[in-house]
């Protein structure tokens, strides 16, 4: 989702002469020699590293080893290859799940590694912490930086039952319930936990403006919308915009993760970051994206 949006932002802004975005079939990031060859042969001077094995809470609980092992291998291969080829600009995408499960809110960059991680996504979080530290070590000599991203949503999201994040999962549930005239939708947990979601195109636009100016921003920086909503509120937004009037039934037996997860993005704000898309406009665009896919038009 983010990678495609970044490519679009760079293309539309003409901020890069040549953009490479190889699919997995062309460049397997789990193969170190292939990564080195690709960077060298194409004379890559800048890398925006969006690639990762990602999924929602259900997928992370089911396969913690995969989320730890695969992401460590992807990051290690690309970071080592980029260092070997002396790539000047490298922007790594980390995650707000790196923060301790119990920590003051909103979360500041200095709070990483100050407490135990949330167990439901510990594998993914550990991989992202390791990747961030590797980039930080190299960033002392090259323009290598890390953005800690909140949860994201928007066009290009995953809408399947096992790997989707909260907003995409809700959209799929609501649209399918409406199509089948279902009177109820089951919601995981109590619906009271709060989450911060940032519109993907806003993040991509910011990335496109800073990729060649990484020396001007801090080594590690939060990047989020600065507002959180409860899971119940996200259901309410989607139901309103999709014109669905059924009942939302909570299932407290299901896992919910951290009670609150909101980042302090004030440092990013001081460095030109602003989220310009409000939550309802962003969700409407994401619903439209889902409908195109659902109707076989995309």
Beta strands, then each sheet from edge to edge (+ up, - down):
strand 1: 46-49
strand 2: 89-95
strand 3: 143-149
strand 4: 151-153
strand 5: 184-188
strand 6: 194-195
strand 7: 197-199
strand 8: 220-223
strand 9: 229-230
strand 10: 247-251
strand 11: 260-261
sheet 1: 1+ 2+ 3+ 8+
sheet 2: 4+ 7+
sheet 3: 5+ 10+
sheet 4: 9+ 6- 11-
end
